Amino acid sequence: MLHCNIGVMPTRLPHPHHQHRPGHGHPPAALSPSILRMSVVQRLAIAAALIALLWAGVLWAMKV
């Protein structure tokens, strides 16, 4: 049989609040590496290297 608990609120765990000293906030977040932050020249160089690696694999597979 299905029971429905109407009016019963789920219990919440207490959320610890941390305080910072006056004038001191959170430290800045570290930037993760991203292709979108690279210059166009760097992105083209990576693409060319991947294409060359792929062709090297194709040519090696054809020789074997």
Beta strands, then each sheet from edge to edge (+ up, - down):
end
